[in-house]
Amino acid sequence: MKRRMSLRIDEGHRHEPGITLVELLVAMSILAVVTTMILMSWFALQRSYASTVKSDQARVDAREAVTRMVMEIRAAQAQPGKAVLAGGGLPEGGRREWIDFWTTFNHPDELLLTRYEYRWAPTTGGSTGSIYRIVDVGSPGQREQLVVPNVVNGFANSVFQYLSVDAYGTPSAETTIPTSQALLARISAVEIHLMVDVNPGKSPSYMDIRTTAQLRNQRQF
């Protein structure tokens, strides 16, 4: 009697459902594929988020740099017997635009005139350029700072334009500052135009910034 019961128990164990090795391998393969897809989606979202953050930061940096540029140019002051702007424009045979001026904007308490220059220079071998800010221009301790990278419009359209009115009241916009003090004194404002690529190295995404800095300290000679 006991022997028969033992045989029946053994036979029952043999017919219990279970997972075969093939089924286990198939399940693991499916799990690996699903995990890979989830990870790829996650990494793509991470890259997209990082690109968006970087692009947004580039926009903020460009706006802040242009705002600073406008405030300093607007506060430009003249040296005795001279116009507010010291120089600027587009030299022949090159694409290095610049604007040169004196201001006490960053030293209002000391009334210390400091010479500044904003310059757009093309990248060597590239199709873009950058805006640089130079402090204490012409002195042994002059300092150069990159303020707006990836500016693309300098090759086709001027970054700086100088707005003036002639003796007859006719307005004009020039890309090169005249050399005579009489003509320099007629410049009343500087128009700034920057086309910035905020997604460099990838599909271009351009930010177009246009603004005007009125020369509040300019006096007609």
C-alpha positions as CSV (number, residue, x, y, z in Angstrom):
1,M,0.0,0.0,0.0
2,K,2.8,2.4,0.9
3,R,4.7,1.5,-2.3
4,R,1.7,2.3,-4.5
5,M,1.2,5.7,-2.8
6,S,4.8,6.6,-3.3
7,L,4.6,5.8,-7.0
8,R,1.5,7.9,-7.4
9,I,3.2,10.8,-5.7
10,D,6.3,10.5,-8.0
11,E,4.1,10.5,-11.0
12,G,2.2,13.6,-9.8
13,H,5.5,15.5,-9.5
14,R,6.5,14.6,-13.0
15,H,3.4,16.2,-14.5
16,E,3.6,19.5,-12.5
17,P,3.8,22.6,-14.8
18,G,7.2,24.5,-15.0
19,I,9.5,26.7,-17.1
20,T,11.8,25.1,-19.6
21,L,15.2,26.4,-20.4
22,V,14.0,27.5,-23.9
23,E,11.1,29.4,-22.4
24,L,13.5,31.1,-19.9
25,L,15.9,32.1,-22.7
26,V,13.0,33.6,-24.7
27,A,11.8,35.5,-21.7
28,M,15.2,36.9,-21.0
29,S,15.7,37.9,-24.7
30,I,12.3,39.8,-24.6
31,L,13.3,41.5,-21.4
32,A,16.6,42.5,-22.8
33,V,15.0,44.0,-25.9
34,V,12.4,45.9,-23.8
35,T,15.1,47.2,-21.4
36,T,17.3,48.3,-24.3
37,M,14.3,50.2,-25.8
38,I,13.6,51.9,-22.5
39,L,17.3,52.9,-22.0
40,M,17.5,54.3,-25.6
41,S,14.4,56.3,-25.0
42,W,15.7,57.6,-21.8
43,F,19.1,58.6,-23.3
44,A,17.3,60.3,-26.2
45,L,15.2,62.3,-23.7
46,Q,18.3,63.2,-21.7
47,R,20.1,64.5,-24.9
48,S,17.1,66.4,-26.0
49,Y,16.7,68.0,-22.5
50,A,20.4,68.9,-22.4
51,S,20.3,70.4,-25.9
52,T,17.2,72.5,-24.9
53,V,18.9,73.7,-21.7
54,K,22.0,74.6,-23.6
55,S,20.1,76.4,-26.3
56,D,18.0,78.4,-23.8
57,Q,21.2,79.3,-21.9
58,A,22.8,80.5,-25.1
59,R,19.7,82.8,-25.8
60,V,19.9,84.2,-22.3
61,D,23.7,84.8,-22.6
62,A,23.3,86.6,-25.9
63,R,20.5,88.8,-24.7
64,E,22.5,89.8,-21.6
65,A,25.6,90.5,-23.6
66,V,23.7,92.7,-26.1
67,T,22.0,94.5,-23.2
68,R,25.4,95.2,-21.6
69,M,26.7,96.3,-25.0
70,V,23.9,98.8,-25.5
71,M,24.2,100.3,-22.0
72,E,27.9,100.9,-22.4
73,I,27.6,102.4,-25.9
74,R,24.7,104.6,-24.9
75,A,26.8,106.0,-22.0
76,A,29.8,106.8,-24.3
77,Q,31.4,110.1,-23.5
78,A,33.6,112.4,-25.6
79,Q,37.2,113.3,-25.0
80,P,37.9,117.0,-25.0
81,G,37.4,118.4,-28.5
82,K,36.3,115.0,-30.0
83,A,33.1,113.2,-30.8
84,V,31.6,110.5,-28.6
85,L,32.7,107.6,-30.8
86,A,36.5,107.1,-31.2
87,G,36.2,104.8,-34.3
88,G,34.7,101.7,-35.7
89,G,33.2,100.3,-38.9
90,L,34.3,97.7,-41.5
91,P,37.9,97.9,-42.7
92,E,38.7,97.2,-46.4
93,G,39.8,93.7,-47.2
94,G,38.5,92.2,-44.0
95,R,35.4,91.2,-42.0
96,R,36.5,92.5,-38.5
97,E,33.8,95.0,-37.6
98,W,34.3,97.0,-34.4
99,I,33.1,100.0,-32.4
100,D,35.5,102.0,-30.3
101,F,34.4,104.5,-27.5
102,W,35.2,105.9,-24.1
103,T,32.8,105.6,-21.2
104,T,32.5,106.0,-17.4
105,F,29.6,103.5,-17.3
106,N,31.5,100.9,-15.2
107,H,33.1,103.6,-12.9
108,P,30.3,106.1,-12.2
109,D,31.7,107.1,-8.8
110,E,35.2,107.7,-10.0
111,L,34.2,109.3,-13.3
112,L,37.1,107.3,-14.8
113,L,37.0,107.3,-18.6
114,T,37.8,103.8,-19.9
115,R,38.2,102.9,-23.5
116,Y,36.2,100.0,-24.8
117,E,36.0,98.1,-28.1
118,Y,33.4,95.6,-29.2
119,R,34.7,93.6,-32.2
120,W,33.2,90.9,-34.4
121,A,35.8,88.6,-35.8
122,P,35.3,85.6,-38.0
123,T,36.4,82.1,-36.8
124,T,39.4,80.9,-38.6
125,G,38.3,78.5,-41.4
126,G,34.7,78.6,-40.2
127,S,31.5,80.3,-41.3
128,T,30.7,82.0,-38.0
129,G,32.3,84.6,-35.9
130,S,32.2,86.0,-32.3
131,I,31.8,89.3,-30.5
132,Y,34.7,90.2,-28.2
133,R,34.8,93.0,-25.6
134,I,38.1,94.7,-25.1
135,V,38.7,96.8,-22.0
136,D,41.4,99.5,-21.7
137,V,42.0,99.4,-25.5
138,G,45.5,100.5,-26.4
139,S,47.0,100.1,-22.9
140,P,49.5,97.4,-21.9
141,G,46.9,95.9,-19.6
142,Q,44.0,95.6,-22.1
143,R,41.8,92.7,-21.6
144,E,39.8,90.7,-24.1
145,Q,36.6,88.8,-23.3
146,L,34.4,86.6,-25.5
147,V,30.8,87.8,-25.0
148,V,28.7,86.4,-27.9
149,P,29.9,83.3,-29.8
150,N,28.5,81.8,-33.0
151,V,27.4,85.1,-34.6
152,V,26.8,84.2,-38.3
153,N,25.5,87.4,-39.9
154,G,28.8,89.3,-39.9
155,F,29.7,87.7,-43.3
156,A,26.6,88.9,-45.1
157,N,25.2,91.7,-43.0
158,S,26.9,94.3,-40.9
159,V,26.8,93.8,-37.1
160,F,27.1,97.6,-36.5
161,Q,25.4,100.4,-38.4
162,Y,25.9,104.1,-37.5
163,L,22.8,106.3,-37.8
164,S,23.3,110.0,-38.5
165,V,21.6,113.1,-39.9
166,D,23.4,115.4,-42.3
167,A,23.3,119.2,-42.3
168,Y,20.1,119.1,-44.3
169,G,18.3,116.7,-41.9
170,T,18.6,113.7,-44.1
171,P,19.1,110.5,-42.1
172,S,21.5,107.8,-43.2
173,A,22.8,104.5,-42.0
174,E,26.5,103.7,-42.6
175,T,28.6,100.6,-41.8
176,T,31.8,102.6,-41.5
177,I,32.4,105.5,-39.2
178,P,33.8,108.7,-40.9
179,T,37.2,110.0,-39.9
180,S,36.4,113.6,-39.5
181,Q,35.2,114.9,-36.1
182,A,32.5,117.0,-37.7
183,L,31.0,113.9,-39.3
184,L,31.5,111.8,-36.3
185,A,29.6,114.3,-34.2
186,R,26.5,113.7,-36.4
187,I,26.2,110.1,-35.4
188,S,23.3,109.9,-33.0
189,A,22.8,106.1,-32.6
190,V,24.3,102.7,-33.3
191,E,22.2,99.9,-34.6
192,I,23.3,96.4,-33.5
193,H,22.2,93.3,-35.4
194,L,23.2,89.8,-34.3
195,M,22.1,86.5,-35.8
196,V,23.3,83.9,-33.3
197,D,23.3,80.2,-33.8
198,V,22.1,78.8,-30.5
199,N,22.5,75.2,-31.6
200,P,26.1,75.1,-32.9
201,G,27.4,71.8,-34.4
202,K,23.8,70.5,-35.1
203,S,20.8,71.6,-37.1
204,P,21.1,75.4,-37.0
205,S,18.6,77.3,-34.8
206,Y,19.0,81.1,-35.2
207,M,18.2,83.9,-32.7
208,D,17.8,87.3,-34.4
209,I,18.6,90.3,-32.1
210,R,18.1,93.8,-33.3
211,T,18.4,96.9,-31.1
212,T,19.6,100.5,-31.2
213,A,21.8,102.3,-28.7
214,Q,21.1,106.1,-28.6
215,L,24.3,108.1,-27.9
216,R,22.9,110.3,-25.1
217,N,26.1,112.2,-24.6
218,Q,26.6,113.1,-28.2
219,R,26.8,116.8,-28.9
220,Q,26.7,118.5,-32.2
221,F,30.0,120.4,-33.0
